[in-house]
Amino acid sequence: MATQKLYAGAKLRELRVRLDLTQKDFAARLGVSLPYLNQMENNNRPVSTTVVLALASEFGLDVTELSSGDSERLASDLREVLSDPVFAGQMPPMADVRLAASNAPALARAMLALHQQYRQTHERLASLDEALGREDARVSPSPWEEVRDFFHYCDNYIDAVDRAAERFAARDAQSGTIRERAVAALEQAGISTVFTDADTLRHFDPDSRRLHISRTAPADSQTFQILLQLALTRQNDLIEATLDLARFHSPEARDIAKIGLANYFAGAALLPYGAFLEKARACRHDLEVLGSHFGASIEQVAHRLSTLQRPGAKGIPFFFVRVDQAGTITKRHSATRLQFARFGGACPLWNVHRAFEIPGRFLRQLAETPDGVRYISLARDVTKPAGRFGAPVRRYAISLGCEVRHAGALVYADGLDLRRDGAFEPIGISCRICERRDCHQRSVPPLERRLVVDPNRRDTLPYRVE
C-alpha cells in the first residue's frame, strides 16, 4: 500500500495561533518559505518531513497529533449526513467532503450540528400529537448525542482526568489493592462502603454518607462503582472544570457528561495508563491476560485499549464498539480511519453480530472497507448477570480492532493468512452510505446512487445499483 501523504493544515494553523506567531515568523522557525507555509496551512501541499522534524525539535510537538483521526472522523460523519434524503441529488464528491473536513473543521462541525437539529425537529413533527401542548416541545439538542460527540471528538481520551486517575492508582500501591485503597480514600472523606443484596448496583445516601454496593454484582463491577463514587467525591473540582471547558448546551448534557467523566476516571484508575500500556504490549494485547492481571472485565479492557491516545505515549489506534441483540450501537469509538455510523446499526457482515451465536468465544475476522483499508477485528459476546433468579440478563457483543498493519502486535493475529486477498471479508459502515453494489446482505439501497429496476430479472437484490 502506498504511503499516505500528510495534510494537516488545520493543525498547523491551530499551533501557530496558539503560539501567537505570524505566518512569517512561523515559517522562519520551521525553515520554510512563507508561500510554502501558506500552501501547507491550506492543504495545497502535504507537510514535508523537514517540517515534521522542525515541529518536534523547535516546538516539542508530538508529531503523531498531526495524523490524528479528526479529519477522517469529520469526513465520515459529513458523508453520512449528506446521504440524508434531504440532500437528494446533491451528494458532493468524497474528495470535496475530505477537503471541507480538513480545511474548515469548524464549518464541518456546524454542519453536523445543523443536521442534528433538523433531524430532531423532523422527529418531533412526526410525533406532533404527543408534543402538542407540552412546555418541553421546543427543539433542543439531544443531551445523550451531545455527550457522545464530546467524547468522540476528544478521541475518547481526557488527559487531565486520565492522569489524575493514574496518580491515584500509583499512590501507596504497596498498601493494598486498588479497591481497598479506594474504600480507604472514601472513608477519609467520611463515606463508609457497605455491601447489600439490593438489585441497585450502586447507591450513595448523602444524608448517612453511606455507599451501598450490590453484593451480587461481579467483583470487577463492584470495584468500578467504588472508584466511580471516589471520582464524584474526590475529583469533583477537576470534573467540573472539564465540564466548564466543554460548554454543553443543556444541564442534562452536563449531568450525563459528569457521570461519563466519573466513569472515565474509574476505568483509568482500574487500568492506569502507563502500567496498562506496558502490560498490553508485553502480552500482545491479550484481553484475558490483561483482565486477569488488573482484575477487570473483558469489556473494560477492550474499551480501555481504545483510549490509549496520550500524546507522546500512544498505543495502537483501536476501534471499539458495543452492540445490543437488535444490532443497535450502544458504545462506539474509533481511533482508526474506520468510523461508525452515527445513527442506526453496523454492517451485518461484521463479525460482531455473529458473537451472539457463539457465546463465550473470541471470533476473529479480517475485513476490508470500501476505501480499501484492511482491518483485523475481534468480537465476543458479554453478559451482564442480574445476580438473582428471575432478574433480566443484559447481553451485548463487543468488537475491538485495528488496521492490519498492526497485526504483529496482536496475539489474535497468529495463524491468520494476512497476505491472501481472499481472506479479507468486504464490510461497510452502514447500508445507506455503503458503495458496494453487489452485497448480498444489503438492507436498503445506497441513497447517493441511482437504482435500476428490471422486472424481467432478479438477482440477489431486486434492483441494480449504478
Residue pairs with C-beta under 8 A, 6 or more apart in sequence:
1 372
5 46
6 46
6 47
6 52
6 66
6 67
7 43
7 46
7 47
7 71
7 102
8 40
8 47
8 66
8 67
9 40
9 41
9 42
9 43
9 102
9 103
10 70
10 71
10 102
10 103
10 105
11 65
11 66
11 68
12 37
12 40
12 41
12 47
13 41
15 55
15 59
15 61
16 23
16 26
16 41
19 26
19 59
21 29
23 34
23 37
23 38
23 41
24 34
26 37
27 33
27 34
27 36
27 37
29 54
29 58
29 59
30 37
30 51
30 54
30 55
30 58
31 50
31 54
32 40
32 48
32 50
32 51
36 45
39 45
40 46
40 47
40 48
40 51
42 103
43 99
43 102
43 103
47 66
52 63
52 66
55 61
55 63
55 66
56 62
56 63
62 311
62 312
64 311
64 312
64 314
65 311
68 155
68 309
69 155
69 317
69 334
69 335
69 336
69 337
69 339
70 101
70 105
70 153
70 155
71 98
71 101
71 102
71 105
72 98
72 101
72 337
72 339
73 152
73 153
73 334
73 339
74 101
74 105
74 108
74 109
74 112
75 94
75 97
75 98
75 100
75 101
75 102
76 339
76 429
77 108
77 112
77 339
77 342
78 97
78 100
78 101
78 108
78 111
78 112
79 94
79 97
79 433
80 341
80 342
80 343
80 429
80 430
80 433
81 87
81 111
81 112
81 115
82 90
82 91
82 92
82 97
82 448
83 91
83 432
83 433
83 446
83 447
83 448
84 115
84 447
85 447
86 118
88 447
91 447
91 448
100 107
100 108
101 108
109 153
112 149
113 141
116 141
116 142
116 145
117 139
117 141
119 343
120 139
120 140
120 141
120 142
121 139
124 131
124 137
124 139
131 137
140 249
140 250
141 249
141 250
141 253
143 248
143 250
143 252
143 253
143 255
143 256
144 253
144 256
146 248
146 249
146 250
146 253
147 248
147 253
147 256
147 257
147 260
148 332
150 246
150 248
150 257
151 158
151 260
151 333
152 332
152 333
155 309
155 335
156 306
156 307
156 309
156 333
156 335
157 307
157 308
157 309
157 310
158 242
158 261
158 264
159 310
159 311
160 238
160 241
160 242
161 235
161 238
161 239
161 242
161 261
161 264
161 265
161 268
162 264
162 268
162 273
162 307
162 310
163 273
164 235
164 238
164 265
165 231
165 264
165 265
165 266
165 267
165 268
165 269
165 272
166 268
166 269
166 272
166 273
166 274
168 181
168 185
168 230
168 269
169 178
169 268
169 269
169 270
169 272
169 275
170 272
171 181
172 181
175 181
176 184
177 295
178 223
178 227
178 269
178 270
178 295
179 222
179 223
179 226
179 295
182 223
182 226
182 227
182 230
182 269
183 193
183 226
185 230
185 234
186 192
186 193
186 211
186 226
186 229
186 230
186 233
187 193
189 233
189 234
190 209
191 204
191 209
191 210
191 211
191 229
191 233
192 209
192 210
192 211
193 210
193 211
193 213
193 226
194 210
194 211
194 212
194 213
195 212
195 213
195 214
195 215
195 222
196 212
196 213
196 214
196 215
197 214
197 215
197 216
198 212
198 214
199 214
199 216
199 386
199 387
199 388
199 391
200 212
200 214
201 213
201 214
201 217
201 221
201 225
202 211
202 212
202 213
202 214
202 225
202 228
202 229
203 211
203 212
204 210
204 211
204 212
204 229
204 232
205 211
205 212
211 226
211 229
213 222
213 225
213 226
214 222
214 387
216 386
216 387
216 388
217 225
217 387
218 297
218 385
219 295
220 270
220 291
220 295
220 296
220 297
220 300
221 297
223 270
223 295
224 266
224 267
224 270
224 300
225 266
227 265
227 266
227 269
227 270
228 262
228 263
228 265
228 266
230 265
230 266
230 269
231 239
231 261
231 262
231 265
231 266
231 269
232 239
232 258
232 262
235 262
235 265
239 258
239 261
239 262
239 265
240 258
242 261
243 254
243 257
243 258
243 261
246 254
246 257
248 254
248 257
264 307
267 300
267 303
267 304
267 307
268 304
268 307
270 294
270 295
270 296
270 300
271 290
271 294
271 296
271 300
271 301
271 304
273 308
273 310
273 313
274 313
276 290
276 294
276 304
276 308
277 308
277 313
277 315
279 289
279 290
279 293
279 294
280 290
280 305
280 308
280 315
281 315
281 409
283 289
283 290
283 293
283 411
284 409
284 410
284 411
285 305
285 316
285 409
285 410
285 411
285 412
286 411
287 298
287 301
287 302
287 362
287 378
287 400
288 298
290 296
290 301
291 297
291 298
291 300
291 301
294 301
296 304
297 382
298 380
298 382
298 398
299 322
299 382
299 396
299 398
302 320
302 398
302 400
303 320
303 331
303 333
305 315
305 316
305 318
305 320
305 400
306 318
306 319
306 320
306 333
306 334
306 335
306 400
307 333
308 314
308 315
308 316
308 318
309 315
309 317
309 335
316 402
316 406
316 409
316 410
317 335
317 336
317 402
317 403
317 406
318 334
318 335
318 336
318 400
318 401
318 402
319 333
319 334
319 335
319 336
319 338
319 340
319 375
319 399
319 400
319 401
319 402
320 331
320 332
320 333
320 334
320 398
320 399
320 400
321 329
321 331
321 332
321 333
321 334
321 340
321 346
321 352
321 398
321 399
322 329
322 330
322 331
322 332
322 382
322 396
322 397
322 398
322 399
323 329
323 330
323 345
323 346
323 352
323 353
323 396
323 397
323 398
323 399
324 330
324 395
324 396
325 356
325 395
325 396
326 345
327 345
327 346
327 348
327 353
328 344
328 345
329 340
329 341
329 344
329 345
329 346
330 396
332 340
334 340
336 375
336 401
336 402
336 403
337 371
337 373
337 403
338 369
338 373
338 375
338 401
338 429
339 429
340 346
340 429
341 429
341 430
341 433
344 430
344 432
345 430
346 352
346 353
346 429
346 430
347 427
347 428
347 429
347 430
347 431
347 434
347 441
348 441
348 443
349 367
349 425
349 426
349 427
349 428
349 439
349 441
350 365
350 367
350 377
350 379
350 399
350 427
351 363
351 364
351 365
351 367
351 377
351 379
351 399
352 377
352 379
352 397
352 398
352 399
353 397
354 363
354 379
355 363
355 379
355 380
355 381
355 397
355 398
355 399
356 381
356 395
356 397
358 381
359 381
359 383
360 380
360 381
361 380
362 378
362 379
362 380
362 412
363 378
363 379
363 380
364 376
364 377
364 378
364 412
364 413
364 416
365 376
365 377
365 378
365 379
365 425
366 374
366 375
366 376
366 377
366 404
366 416
366 418
366 423
366 424
366 425
367 374
367 375
367 376
367 377
367 401
367 424
367 425
367 426
367 427
368 374
368 375
368 424
368 425
368 426
368 427
369 375
369 427
369 428
369 429
370 426
370 428
370 434
370 435
370 436
373 403
374 403
374 404
374 424
375 401
375 402
375 403
375 404
376 401
376 402
376 403
376 404
376 406
376 407
376 410
376 412
376 413
376 416
377 399
377 400
377 401
378 399
378 400
378 401
378 412
379 397
379 398
379 399
380 397
380 398
381 395
381 396
381 397
381 398
382 395
382 396
382 397
382 398
383 393
383 394
383 395
384 393
384 394
384 395
384 396
385 393
386 392
386 393
402 410
404 418
407 413
407 416
407 418
416 423
417 423
426 436
426 439
428 434
428 435
428 436
428 439
431 439
431 442
431 443
431 444
431 445
431 446
432 444
432 445
432 446
432 447
433 446
433 447
433 448
434 442
434 446
435 446
435 449
436 442
437 449
437 464
437 465
438 460
440 460
440 461
442 461
445 451
445 463
445 465
446 465
449 465
449 466
450 465
450 466
451 463
451 464
451 465
451 466
452 463
452 464
452 465
452 466
453 462
453 463
453 464
454 464
